[in-house]
Structure formats: C-alpha cells, structure tokens
Amino acid sequence: MTLWLTTTVALADPGAFWADLRLPDLLTVDVAAKQVARSERAILPASPADALDAAEQ
C-alpha cells in the first residue's frame, strides 16, 4: 500500500502519513488528481452495548 500510494499520488512522507493515520479513518484516493484526502472519521461506539443500542434505533 505504501509503495502504491507513493507512486500513485506522490506521497511525500510515507512515514508521517502512516503515523498520522488513525483507524478507522476513511481515505479517498483520487488517482487523477494525485491526492489522498481523509474523509470524515468513522465514529466508534464507546462500548459494545452502545453499538447494540445504535443498531436497534
């Protein structure tokens, strides 16, 4: 993945890119524009019980 991003979107600092990545970040790779952008961060529930409550709603 690092090699592909570096060659496809000219990732300037792969180490900094991965260090800044926080899962479950969603990334959009625009090959035509040679850009990687962070999409809105997915929000994880605080606990499994919260996840069940959210699923029931």
Sequence and secondary structure as in RCSB ss.txt:
>XXXX:A:sequence
MTLWLTTTVALADPGAFWADLRLPDLLTVDVAAKQVARSERAILPASPADALDAAEQ
>XXXX:A:secstr
 HHHHHHHH  S HHHHHHH  TT  EEEETTTTEEEE       SSHHHHHHHHH 
